[in-house]
Amino acid sequence: MGAAGRDFHNFNVFFRKRPEYEVVAFTAAQIPGIEQRIYPPALAGPLYPTGIQILPEEQLPALIRDRDVELVVLAYSDLSYDDVMHKAALVSSKGPDFMLMGPRSTMLKAKVPVVSVCAVRTGAGKSTVSRTISRILKARGKRVIVVRHPMPYGELETEAVQRFATYEDMDKEQCTIEEREEYEPHIDQGNVVYAGVDYERILAAAEKEADVILWDGGNNDLPFYQPDLHVVVADPHRAGNELSYYPGETNVRMADVVVINKVDSAPAESVRLVRENIKRLNPAATVVEAASTIHVDEPSLIKDKSVLVVEDGPTVTHGQMREAVGAIAAHHYGARELVNPRPFAVGSIKRTYEKYPHIGFVLPATGYGAKQIRELEQTIEKTPCDSVLLGTPIDIRRIMKMTKPAARVRYEMREVTKPDLEELLKKFSG
């Protein structure tokens, strides 16, 4: 059971070469439009000459019945403990065993040091922490290669190993908004990013270029590579989630360093609660508090204006935030109002609001393919507003038409306590 990433990795490293198992299907959830594909024979290996079906998770009970399934493996992230156990109960009621796979079975060992950046929840601010760590290591003369958690939403065989060093590389690979949001800030910083489907092959390629591999995690998943330093980002806007989300709590318990991000915009009581929970789960972890410094390039487009805020999609969908950095910036820079885009949503954007009714007066930048990007574009054009505020990590105007005046939010992490990441990364400078 997966979401196009962790599921493929667990298969590749554990099941692919084991004849005592027959994997009859992957089921897909969370990401729209990723099911009804085939995991291709070139990736599935000689035990699966016709590949493996990828089907919607809703078909799981029928699959268990029709294929006499004996074991179901949960292999995706950012689920509440209630959701995990509801899935376990569904599976158990149909007869099979239910399995969660741990690091010993799924982590690969690199030949070079690995620093991993993971999180408690989607949208905690991993990317700013990853970029800070990259800057520190590069300033010390290290060749840093970023390996990003998978987002293989296209043709899986051609996406087995991907290397991104330029915008043109992203264009050539027809990257979605979600992929661009993760790769583009690293490319702007001069980093090379690897991603794809087969992380054994990706590791072999990255090791040839790297003094240090920086694992840039997705959602709140665990690293695919065994880290020498495991940095985990917590979000006080969702205080308490470190005790109630899978596998976020596992990340905290494994962490060498926990960064409590966004302390400048979260209530002090929430920051205190997160600190207490970290101490309870992992008293040996070093805690770093950090602010998320926000800058808007055209503040005049926000002050006293009616503003449509476009937010990072995963943060406000399965990350369950009502709003994110775009709305924070709109309030900070004096917007008169945040326009509700719901009445003007088109196609899959409308369905996203139906699936995630908690979303506030913001527009999630869900763009998992060309059709969805066009629907996002149409929704923006139809929504009446004075201006648009882009809270997405990339400037989406690069990949769509936008006739309305738009301002862009940028944000970076700034540590406010000691020791900071500079001190904690000293062992990688030798």
N, C-alpha and C positions, 0 to 999 in steps of 0.2 A: 504494500500500500504506500504510494508515494506522491510526489509532486514534481517529477522530472528533475532529479538531482541525486539526493541521498539514496533513493531507491536503486538507481542505476549503479551507484558506487558500491552499495552493499552487495548487489549481485556480482559486480565485476571482481571484487576482492575476496568474496566468500563462496558464492554459489557457482560461478561460471565454469570452473573446471572440476566440479564434484559430481561424478555420475550417480552417487547415492541420492541426489536430489533431482527432481524434475520441476523446474519453475514453469508453471502453466500460464501465468499472466502477471503483468503489472496492472495495478489500478491507479488512476490519476485523480487528484483533487487539488483544491486551492487555486490553481492557475487555469483560466478559461482557455478552452480549445487545444489542450495538450494531449487529450485522449484520442482514441480511434487511430492510433499510429501502430507501427511495428518497431520493436527494438531489433535492429537489423542483424542479420547473420554475421556480418563482419565484426560486430561488437559482441554479439551473444556467444560466439565461439562455436567449435565443431560439434558440441553436444546439441546445438540448436540450429540445424541447417536451414530452417525456414524462418528463423527469428522467433520473437516472443510478442504476443499481443499486448497492447496497452489499451485498457478499457476504462470507462468511467467508474468511479468508486461505488456508485449506486448499483452496479451490477454484481457487487461482491457476493451477496447471498446466492444468486443464481450460479455464479462461478463455482462456489464451494459445492453446491449440489451437483452441477453438471460434470465437473472435473474431479469429483471425489477428493477435494483438497484436504490435506492433513495438517498443514501449517500455514499460518498467515503472519507475515512479518510487517510490522508498522515501521515505515522508513521515511517519514517526513516530520517537519519541525513546527514549533510555535503552536502547540495545542495545549489547551488547559487540561489539567488532570482529569476533570470531569469528562472532557471530550475523549481523552485516551481510554478511559475506562468504559465509556459508552461503546466505543469501537471494540474493546476487548470483550464486552458482554455480548455484543452482536455476533462476533466471531465464535465465542464459546457456545452460544446458544445453537449454533449450526453444527457444532461438533469438533472443529479443528483446535489445535493449540494456537496460542497467540504469543508472539515473540517480539522483544525489543533487543536490538543488538548493541553491544557496548564497544568501547574503544579498542579492547584487545583484539577483537575480530575484524575491526574495520579501519584502524589507523595504519598508514604506511610509514615506514621509517626512512627518512631522507639521509643522504650522505653529507649534507651541509646543515648548519643550524637553522631551526625553524622558530619564528615568532608568530604566534597565532593571535588573531583578534576576533573574538566571538561576543555573544551578548546574552542577556536575559530575555529580551523580547525583540521582535522586528522593530526597526526604527529607533533604537536606543542611541544611535550616533556612532556606529562602528567605523564608518568611512572617515570621519574626522580624526579618530584615534589612529587608524591605519596610516593616514597621510602624515600625521605627526611622527609616528615611529619611523616611517620611511625617510622623512627629512633628517631625523637624528642619525640614523645609520649611514645615510649617504654622506652627510657632513663629516663622518668619521672615515670616509674613504671606502665604504663597503658597497659592493655591487648587490643591489637589492632587486629581487624578482618577486613580483606580486603574483600569487596564485589565488584566484577568486573562486569561491563556492559556485557550483554549476547553475546555469540558467539555459539549458539546451531546449529551446522552444521551436527550433526549425528542423532541418534534415539531420538526423542524429549521426549518420555515418560521416558526413562531411564536417561535423562539429566535434569529432572525437578529440582532437587537439587543436586549440585555437590560440594564436599569439597576436596581441594587440599592442602596437607601438605608436600608431597614428590614427587620426580620424578616418583616413582612407581605409584602414584595416577594418574599422567598424562598419563603414559603408559597404565594403566588399562582402562582409559576412552578414549583411542585412540585419544588423542588431536591432532588437526591440528597444523601447524607451527604458525598460527596466535594466537591460544590459548596459546601455549607454550611460545610465545614471551611475553605475558602478565603475565602468572602465574609464570614462572621459576625465573625471577629476584626477585619476592616476596618470593618464597620458599627459594632461596639462602640467603635471609635476615632473614629467620626464621619465616616468616609470614604464616598464614593460609589464604587461599583464597576460598571464596564461589562464585559460578556462576551457571548458568543454565537457566531455563525457567520460573519457577513460583517464582517470587520475594517476594510474601507474605510468602510462606513457607521458602524461603531462609532467609528472615529477622527473622522469628521466631527461626530458627536454629542458626543464627549468634548472636542474642541477648543473648543466653545462654552462649556464650563464651567471650563476649566483654565488656570492659569498654567503648570503643569508636569504632564505625564502620567507616571505611575509604572507602568511595565510590570511586572506581577507574573507571572513565568514559571511554566511547568508542567514537571514532570519535569526533564530537563536540556536542553530545547529552546532554540533560538535565539529572540531577540525577533522579533515580527512588525513592529515599528516600529524605524526607524533610531535608535539611542540617541545622545544627547549625552554620557552617562556610562553605561558598561556595568559593572555590579557583578556578580561571579560568586562563588557560595558553594561552598566545597570542604569535604568531610567527612573528617577524619582517621580516622574509624572504618572508612573504606574507602580508605585510603591506597593510591595507585597507580592508582586508577580514572581519575584525570585523564589517564592515558596510554592508556587501553584501552576507553573508552566513547564512543559516538556519540550526540549531537554535543558531549559534555561537553568533550573536548579542544579543539574549535573555540571554545567559549565561553572557555576559559582563554586561548587564543591571542589572542582579540579583546578581552579584558578591560582596562579601565582600572584596576579595583580587584578584587582577589581577597580575600574574607573567608574565612579558615580558621576554621570554626565548631567549637563543642564541644571546645575545647582543654582544658577542665577535666575532661572525662571520657574523653579519648583518651590513649593512651600517648605520652609525649614523643617517642619515636622515630618514631611515625607522623606527628606534627605536623612534625617535622624533614624527613621524606621528602616530605611534601606541599609544604613550602617549597622544597625542592630541585627538585622537578618543575616548580613554577611558574616558578622562575628559569630553568630549562632551556627551557621553552616560551615564556615571555614575560617577559624580564628587565626590561622597561619598566613592568610592572604594579606598582602599590602594593599591598602585602600588609598586611592588618589581621587580627590574631588576636582571636577573640572566644570568650567563655564562654557556655554556655547555662544560664542560671540557672533552677533548677527549684523550684516551690513546690506542695505538696499542701494542699488546703483542709481535709481531715479526716485528719491523720496517725494519729489513734487507730484508724482503720479499717484501717491498714496494719501497724503494729508488731505483731509476733508473730502475725500472722493468715495464714490460707490465702487467697491473693489470686488472682482472675482478672484478668489485665491485658488491656485492650482497646487496641490500637494503631492508629495511622493506617494505613489499608489500603494505599495505594500504596507507602508506605515499606517495608513488610515483604513486599510481593508482588513487583512488577517492580523495586522499589528494592533487593531482595535482602538486606535487613537481617534477621538472625535475630530481633531485638527492637529496640525503640526507646525513646523517652523514658519510656513507662509502666513498662517493666521496670527502667530505670535508677533511676527514682523508687522503685519497690517495694524494690529492694535498699538504696537509700540510707536509706529510712525504716524498714528493719528487718522486712520481711515474712518470715514463717516459711518460706513456700514459694510458688512460682508454680504454679498449677494448670494441668495440661495439658488444654486444651479439646477436643482432637482427637476423643476417643471420644464426645463429645456434640454434635459439629457436625451441622448440619441442612442438607440441600439444597445450594445453591450454596456455602455455607461449607465443607462437606465437600469439594466439588470444588476449592475454592481450595487447601486443604491438599494435595490430590493433585497439583495443578498446580505448587505451590511447596513442595516437601518440605523446603526449607532453614529454614522458619519454626520458631522456637523455641516455648517454652511460653507463647505469647501468642495473642490472638484478633484477626485483622485486621478492622477495621471497614469491610468492603466493603459498600457500600449504594448500588448504581447504580439502584435502583428500589424501589417499594413492597414487592414480593415479597421481594427480598433483605434489605430492612430488617427485615421480619417474621422471616426466617430467622435473622438476627443476634440479634434479640430472643429467639427460641426457644432458640438456642444458649446465650445468657447464662443464661436461666432453667433450663436443664437441667444446667448445669455446677455441681457441688457446690463451694462455697467459702464462706468467712466474709464476704468483701466483694469488690467490684468496683472496680478502679482504672482510670479513664478517661484514657488517654493521647492521646485524640483532640483535635484543635484546637477542637472544639465540644463542648458538653454534649449528648450524644446522648439524654439523658433527655427533651429537648424534643420528640423525634420518635418515641419508642417507650416502651412500658411497661417499668418495671424495678422489681421488688419487693425486690430485694436492696439492702442498704446499699452506697452507692457514694461514692468519693472521686474528685476530679478533679485532674489535673496541669495546671499552667500553666507556661509557660516563656517567657523573654525573652532576647534577645541582650544581652551586655554586652562592649564592646570592652575588651581588656586591653593593647593596644599603641597607640602613636602612629605616624603620624597616625591619628585616628579618623574616623568618617563625618561628624561635625560639621565638621571641618576640610576634608574632601574635597568637601563640598557647598557650599563658600563661593561658588563661581562662579554658583550658582543663587539667590543672595540679592540680586543686584543689581536 
